[in-house]
Amino acid sequence: MLVGITRQGLVSAMRTGRVAGRQNFSTGKPVRGGAGEKEQGWAYRNWDRPGPKGRQWNNVGFAFITFAYWWMFHGIFTEPEHIFGHGEYMDVTKLTDAELGIPAEE
């Protein structure tokens, strides 16, 4: 019985586009913020084009991050032992006391 009620509620919500009598988020009240030609309107972050000084700093930042990624991937591809290790580990149970630096017993 509960499944039938839930199913009916879901079907009616899908048909009307409303859930529990509320409007969808996209059809809610508009948020204030300029919507003119030059303004993008309200946004969490501003995605407008940068000004003359901003363009220069965007290029500097892009160059820096490109160099940083190149440095990381160049290191990974040319020296993979930094990630995968230098080889097999020694079996320390088979080493002698002299190899381990332990003085001889008297």
N, C-alpha and C positions, 0 to 999 in steps of 0.2 A: 504494500500500500504506500509506504514512504517513497519507494522508488518511482511509483507512478506519479506521485505528487511532484517530486523533484523533476522528473522528465517533462511533465506538463509545464512547470515553471520555466525550464530551460528552453523549451520549444517556443513558448510565448515570448520570452525575452529575445530570442533570436529573430522572431518575426517582427517585433516592434522596434528592435534595436536598442531597447532599454533594459537595464538590469535593476531590479528592485525600485523602479520608479524614478531613477536618477538619469540625468542626461549623460551622454558619453563625454569623455574628457575633451574631445575635439570640438564638440558643439557647445561647450561651456561659454561663460561670459568672457569676452575678449579682454586681454590684459592691456593696460595703458602703456604707451611707448610710441614714439613717433613712427608714423607709417608713410611719411612723405617720400618724394622721389629720391632724395639723397640719403634718407635715413632707412635703415633696414628694419626698424621696428624693435620690439622688445626681444632680447636674446640673452641667454645666460652669459655668453661671452661675445665680445664684439668681433665680427669677422670682416669689418670693412677693410679696404685696401690701405696699406701703410702709406704714410706720407714720405717725403724725400729722405728724411733721416731714418725712418723706419725701414725703408727699402735697403739701405746700407746695412743696418743691423740684422735684417733678415738674411742677407747674403753672408755676413760674417758668421751668423749662427749656423747657416746651412753648411758653410765650409768647415766649421768646427765639428759638427756632428758627422759630416762625411768623413773627415780625417779620423775621428774616434772609431767609427764603424770599420773603416779600412784597417786601422791599427789592430782592432780585435780580430777580424776575420783573417788578416794576413798572419797574425800570430797563431791562430788556430790551424790554418792550412799549412804553414811552413814548419811549425813545431807542435805537432799533435800530442807529444809526450807530456805537455803541460796539462792536458785533459785526461789522457788515457794512461799516463804513468810511463816510467822509463823501462819497464820490462817486468819479468817475473820476480816476485819476492823470494828472498832466500829462505830456506827451511832452517830456522834458528835452532831447532832441536838437534841438527846434525853438525853444528859448529863445535869446535874444540874450545877449551878454556883459553888457550893462547890466542885464538882468533877473536874471542870476545873480550880479551884484555883482562882476564881474571888471573891474579897471581897464583903460582903453584902452591899447593898445600905442603906444609912441613911435617 
